[in-house]
């Protein structure tokens, strides 16, 4: 649980009350992400009745929304699909059967600091404990990042695990959001991965090009272009309204650096649980040069039960999507089940 002193909250409130013009400097945008529920409600012109719930949810999982993402939300609409993903609600405090802190049992698969080895042939590296945006449905909202943030010396130990296992062909940078780390740190890490002969692919799971498109800058493109590894960037977009011109430009830069772009979404009640919303998302992704890859059903993480879409409904939605979209624009509907050898198609 996030605990912040009243003085901290007051400082965040004063800072967040002042709209900031979006600057081209991604670090400033990251540092200035809005982190106060009161300011979030005020900036979007929400009825004050939303505030007690927002404060209750914030006490469980801190609000965090960058300006560039906030700017794509509709003013005065509490049901805006982007706002729904970041607005804390009182429902988050209500326990729900089957909803737990670690729904994917990741603690059992953490074989070295910062490393999660769940599936054959690939490992996941927690490259940054930070996110640019805090998504209310996130399955890692309770993840013990402090225990999984290696120093450089510890990274060398963690990477030893990869060096010693020739069956591993793919390193997945995850987090938090791996692109919240500095380019200096990422260049250092990727250079070490590059030097492991049996590694073929570098996969990056990130929401930063969506919520702060300026993150895809020259510093990032330098190390990304330099690696010999094949590059796959898996974005996380849940609604077509998240895709604006700046994000499309960021995708273009990533593609020019040689990355294949895929997207994974989470099926979320009140955000994208309609055929129209999912079809518009796939169409818009393709316009941005991104292929829809996975549509995940919600992982049962404590605090997110209000986002659940029942399986029967999820299957109907995807069946209807097949009737209106070409096959390559229909994402695979999957669930992650702890202990299974891969994601499970529904
Ligand atoms: S890890 Fe991804 S889904 Fe979770 S809060 Fe961060 S950006 Fe959102």
Boltz pocket constraint, residues with backbone or C-beta under 6 A from the ligand:
constraints:
  - pocket:
      binder: B
      contacts: [[A, 130], [A, 131], [A, 132], [A, 133], [A, 134], [A, 135], [A, 138], [A, 139], [A, 140], [A, 175], [A, 176], [A, 177], [A, 207], [A, 236]]
      max_distance: 6.0
